[in-house]
Amino acid sequence: MANFYGSYVGYGSGGGKGTELYQGEFFGYAHGGHQAGPTAFDRIDRWSYAADTPATDVGNLSPSSMGACGTTDGLSGFAAGGSTAGYSQITNIQRYSYATATTDAVGHGNLRVVSSTAGGASNIPGGYGYIQAGSSATRLEKQKFSFAANTTATDAGDITSARQSNAGAQDATHGYSASGQNAAGADLTTIDRFAFASDGNSVGCGDVFKGRGGTDNGCCSLEHGYKAGGYSSASGYTNVIDKYTFASTCVSSDVGDMASTNQGNSANCSTTYGYAFGGQPPATLDTIWKWSFASGTQNAPDTGANLSLSRVYLSGNQH
């Protein structure tokens, strides 16, 4: 996710925005999710990146959602689509502000078509969020919505093949979608890439080390995208952390392991660490794991801090 952290870092003398950075400097956020059965939660959790302390409940989504796609403009977090209780898919886009310690989400337009467990990408300088595929692995479409305006998302081209539980990421100029599963439940290894400038169809740029679904959202350092955990139809629950380069030819490798196997987890990132949180098995989890972007072997131990509520198929953002 290249030079973008989760806040604006200053303003030039001409009054324009300074460097816009994607990775979070302050807090990680987790929103929505569910436990056993067709439930859906409205909870928005927040925890400090400065210390491994437990997350606190700081607000609510409305409506509740599981499998929503997370994106950010650096000032707010967005939860797009997903499913409500009873697995009824929704088009709602919701926004919650990072400006206060407690905040509820408000409506921010709608997706063009329903989407659940999709891969997100955030074009902060361009002002758009992207939802890549999703909806029970039957959707090819990328959808694009404005961070500034409460409008309906538009079609922004297709990914290379329909899938769900793909891990989204971005660098300064491109969005990425890694792995996932198709409608038959088969594991896909492809890493897709598309240019923000043209919003054309995605093209394959490489393959992950281990194909699998069962995760919402990827995370990234300045130079690499990551997919942590997940479920493989061939080998079951996994603890693999995949890392791939941001380039026209993406080179991927297995760089470490989460402390336990997991699927249905989400992820976000600080400037120095990747985080995975929630998921299952054997029951829904409240665990937060983290791994260093700087180390060569990037294992992810349990931080000892937890979400305020255990859940699976949640999503998240960073500030």
Sequence and secondary structure as in RCSB ss.txt:
>XXXX:A:sequence
MANFYGSYVGYGSGGGKGTELYQGEFFGYAHGGHQAGPTAFDRIDRWSYAADTPATDVGNLSPSSMGACGTTDGL
SGFAAGGSTAGYSQITNIQRYSYATATTDAVGHGNLRVVSSTAGGASNIPGGYGYIQAGSSATRLEKQKFSFAAN
TTATDAGDITSARQSNAGAQDATHGYSASGQNAAGADLTTIDRFAFASDGNSVGCGDVFKGRGGTDNGCCSLEHG
YKAGGYSSASGYTNVIDKYTFASTCVSSDVGDMASTNQGNSANCSTTYGYAFGGQPPATLDTIWKWSFASGTQNA
PDTGANLSLSRVYLSGNQH
>XXXX:A:secstr
 TT BSEE  B TTS B  EE BBSSEEEEE  B SSS    EEEEEESSS    EEEEE SS  BS EEEE SS
EEEEE  B TTS B  EEEEEESSSSS   EEEEE SS   S EEEEETTTTEEEEES TTTT  EEEEEESSS 
 B EEEEE SS  BS EEEE SSEEEEE  B TT  B  EEEEEETTT    EEEEE SS  B B   EE SSEE
EEE  EETTTEEEEEEEEEESSSSB EEEEEEEEEEEBSBEEEEBSSEEEEE  BSSS   EEEEEESSSSS  B
 EEEEE SS  BS EEEE 
